[in-house]
Amino acid sequence: EIASCLVGSEMCIRDREERMRRLLFTTMIPMTCLMILLLIIFWHYAGQYNKLSENLAVSSEFNLRFKDDLDLEMYYIAIGSKESSELEDVLGQVEDAQAIMQKLRQNTYHASGMKSLKSLESYLDNLKKRMIQLTEIKEYDKRMEFMDSNIRIITSLIMQEMQNYIYNESMYLVKVEKSLTQRVKILILSLIHI
């Protein structure tokens, strides 16, 4: 009788251990899968977030200095304080700006941002043409009028369009943050229900 009790309790212990293993197995696999999915989602959004942050930093820095620097250099050329031969240095600033636009294009994911970058590239091409035209004008008054009615207006348009780009990137950043928050909430609720 004692032997049968011992065998029965041993079987009961084995059954309990088997049930514990099954329970552990059925909960750990889904939990592990959800954790891996959560990590993948974080990795994806972290990459997007970093690129958007970089775009905002680059475009903000560009917007702070480009118009004032370029307008001043072109003013010096227009009044004759600098030689027309120094135009190449100023054109280099525009080419640097075009390179920045290409860099921003690589990390821009939405239509409104791409539209702004396309407009900016067009403005920069037009600006280069107008800068060269300015140096071909001989009369001082006509150069100054051309400076005001072309160069300064185009640099203002560039500044405004860059502000639009910064706004659009900021709004897209908010959208990415909301999406990440929603997905994390869904995953956490899924984990709780398991």
C-alpha positions in Angstrom: 0.0 0.0 0.0 2.8 2.4 0.9 4.6 1.5 -2.3 1.5 2.3 -4.4 1.1 5.6 -2.6 4.7 6.5 -3.4 4.3 5.5 -7.0 1.1 7.6 -7.2 2.7 10.6 -5.7 5.7 10.3 -8.0 3.4 10.2 -11.0 1.5 13.2 -9.6 4.8 15.1 -9.3 5.8 14.1 -12.9 2.4 15.2 -14.2 2.7 18.4 -12.4 6.2 18.9 -13.8 4.9 18.1 -17.3 2.1 20.6 -17.0 4.5 23.2 -15.8 6.8 22.6 -18.8 3.8 22.9 -21.2 2.6 26.0 -19.5 6.1 27.5 -19.6 6.5 26.5 -23.2 3.1 27.9 -24.3 3.7 31.2 -22.6 7.4 31.7 -23.3 7.3 31.2 -27.0 4.6 33.9 -27.6 6.3 36.2 -25.1 9.7 35.8 -26.8 8.1 36.4 -30.2 6.4 39.6 -29.0 9.6 40.8 -27.4 11.5 40.2 -30.7 8.8 42.0 -32.6 8.9 44.9 -30.1 12.7 45.2 -30.6 12.3 45.2 -34.4 9.7 48.0 -34.2 11.9 50.0 -31.9 14.9 49.6 -34.2 12.8 50.6 -37.3 11.4 53.7 -35.6 14.7 54.7 -34.0 16.3 54.7 -37.5 13.5 56.9 -38.9 13.7 59.2 -35.8 17.4 59.6 -36.2 17.1 60.5 -39.9 14.4 63.0 -39.3 16.3 64.5 -36.4 19.4 64.8 -38.7 17.2 66.4 -41.4 15.9 69.0 -39.0 19.3 69.8 -37.6 20.9 70.2 -41.1 18.0 72.2 -42.5 17.7 74.5 -39.5 21.5 75.3 -39.6 21.2 75.9 -43.4 18.2 78.2 -42.9 19.9 80.3 -40.2 22.9 81.3 -42.3 22.4 80.9 -46.0 20.3 84.0 -46.9 22.3 86.5 -44.8 25.6 85.1 -45.9 24.8 85.0 -49.6 23.0 88.3 -49.7 26.0 90.0 -48.1 28.5 88.4 -50.5 26.4 89.3 -53.5 25.9 92.9 -52.2 29.7 93.3 -52.0 29.9 92.1 -55.6 27.1 94.4 -56.7 28.6 97.5 -55.2 32.0 96.6 -56.5 33.7 96.1 -53.1 34.5 92.6 -54.4 35.6 91.7 -57.9 33.3 89.6 -60.1 36.1 87.1 -60.2 35.2 86.3 -56.6 31.8 85.1 -57.7 33.2 81.5 -57.9 33.5 81.5 -54.1 29.8 82.6 -53.7 28.7 80.1 -56.3 30.5 77.5 -54.2 28.1 78.4 -51.4 25.1 77.6 -53.7 26.7 74.4 -54.8 27.2 73.5 -51.1 23.5 74.2 -50.6 22.6 71.9 -53.5 24.7 69.2 -51.9 22.7 69.7 -48.7 19.5 69.3 -50.6 20.7 66.0 -52.1 21.6 64.8 -48.6 18.2 65.8 -47.3 16.5 64.0 -50.2 18.1 60.7 -49.2 16.4 60.8 -45.7 13.1 62.4 -46.7 10.2 59.9 -46.9 7.0 61.9 -47.5 5.6 63.8 -50.5 5.4 67.2 -49.0 9.1 67.1 -48.0 10.1 65.9 -51.4 8.1 68.7 -53.0 9.8 71.3 -50.9 13.2 69.9 -51.8 12.4 69.9 -55.5 11.3 73.6 -55.2 14.5 74.4 -53.3 16.7 72.8 -56.0 14.9 74.8 -58.6 15.4 78.0 -56.7 19.1 77.3 -56.2 19.5 76.7 -60.0 17.7 79.9 -60.7 19.8 81.8 -58.1 23.1 80.6 -59.8 21.9 82.0 -63.1 20.9 85.3 -61.6 24.2 85.6 -59.8 26.0 85.3 -63.0 23.7 87.8 -64.7 24.3 90.3 -61.9 28.1 90.3 -62.7 27.4 91.0 -66.4 25.5 94.3 -65.6 27.8 97.3 -65.8 25.8 100.2 -64.4 25.7 100.4 -60.6 22.0 101.4 -60.3 20.9 98.6 -62.5 23.0 96.1 -60.6 21.5 97.3 -57.3 18.0 97.1 -58.7 18.7 93.6 -60.1 20.1 92.6 -56.7 16.9 93.6 -54.9 14.5 92.3 -57.5 16.2 89.0 -58.1 18.9 87.8 -55.7 17.2 88.9 -52.5 13.8 87.7 -53.6 15.2 84.3 -54.6 17.1 83.9 -51.3 13.9 84.9 -49.4 12.0 82.2 -51.4 14.7 79.7 -50.5 14.4 80.6 -46.8 10.6 80.3 -46.9 10.6 77.0 -48.6 13.2 75.7 -46.2 10.9 76.7 -43.4 8.1 74.8 -45.1 10.4 71.8 -45.3 11.3 72.1 -41.6 7.6 72.3 -40.7 6.8 69.2 -42.8 9.7 67.2 -41.3 8.5 68.2 -37.8 5.0 67.1 -38.5 6.3 63.8 -39.9 8.4 63.3 -36.8 5.2 63.8 -34.7 3.5 61.2 -36.9 6.3 58.7 -36.4 6.2 59.2 -32.6 2.4 58.7 -32.5 2.7 55.5 -34.6 5.5 54.1 -32.4 3.4 54.9 -29.3 0.4 53.1 -30.7 2.3 50.0 -31.7 4.0 49.8 -28.4 0.6 50.1 -26.6 -0.8 47.3 -28.8 2.2 45.0 -28.1 2.1 45.7 -24.3 -1.6 44.9 -24.2 -0.9 41.7 -26.1 1.7 40.8 -23.6 -0.7 41.5 -20.7 -3.4 39.2 -22.2 -1.0 36.3 -22.5 
